[in-house]
């Protein structure tokens, strides 16, 4: 997990990445990562984006997590308090 300030385009407009948790994964010889980001629009509305990356490039499409990957996500959320609150259904102060 690390704090990020990059911007990205969403269907609701440009959003900045506030927090991110990256979960490294492997299947046989393939290596990839699932990325969970807390995004924020200019008006303060928050979005959560799930994606995956291969060779450092972000990809769209379905994201699949095994039970042990969910444990790693929970561990990563310990360092991402705002993202953790949003995923638990709590509001984050704007």
Number of C-alpha atoms within 10 A of each C-alpha: 18 12 14 14 12 10 14 13 10 12 6 9 10 14 23 19 21 19 23 24 26 19 21 15 14 9 7 5 5 8 12 17 20 21 20 21 22 24 25 21 18 10 8 12 12 20 17 15 13 17 17 22 17 12 8 9 9 13 14 9 8 9 12 12 14 9 9 9 15 13 13 16 21 14 14 19 21 13 16 20 13 19 26 20 13 15 13 9 9 11 12 14 6 8
